[in-house]
């Protein structure tokens, strides 16, 4: 039982990450690197859009 609770040496479970990457490839039809780039761009773009929108529409 204690062996189950201990953390393994890898940062992520290799089988789990392979399953997730295959699922992303299957669902979206693009490679996981392309999907990661799109998500990264959205993470950067949304706060910038909120900041610019608040400056544009909240002029005193």
BELWOLIN-V929677 format. One record per residue. N is the residue number from 1. SS is DSSP state (h for helix, s for strand, l for the rest). PSI is psi in radians with two decimals (NA if undefined). Layout:
N/SS/PSI + N/SS/PSI
//
This chain:
1/l/-0.71 + 2/h/-0.58 + 3/h/-0.59 + 4/h/-0.61 + 5/h/-0.35 + 6/l/2.57 + 7/l/2.50 + 8/l/3.02 + 9/l/-0.48 + 10/l/2.67 + 11/l/-0.66 + 12/l/2.81 + 13/l/2.10 + 14/h/-0.66 + 15/h/-0.70 + 16/h/-0.79 + 17/h/-0.64 + 18/h/-0.69 + 19/h/-0.73 + 20/h/-0.76 + 21/h/-0.68 + 22/h/-0.66 + 23/h/-0.75 + 24/h/-0.76 + 25/h/-0.69 + 26/h/-0.79 + 27/h/-0.82 + 28/h/-0.25 + 29/l/0.28 + 30/l/2.84 + 31/l/2.70 + 32/h/-0.52 + 33/h/-0.68 + 34/h/-0.73 + 35/h/-0.71 + 36/h/-0.66 + 37/h/-0.70 + 38/h/-0.78 + 39/h/-0.74 + 40/h/-0.77 + 41/h/-0.70 + 42/h/-0.67 + 43/h/-0.63 + 44/h/-0.71 + 45/h/-0.69 + 46/h/-0.85 + 47/h/-0.64 + 48/h/-0.74 + 49/h/-0.73 + 50/h/-0.75 + 51/h/-0.84 + 52/h/-0.72 + 53/h/-0.70 + 54/h/-0.63 + 55/h/-0.61 + 56/h/-0.73 + 57/h/-0.21 + 58/l/0.76 + 59/l/2.28 + 60/l/NA
//
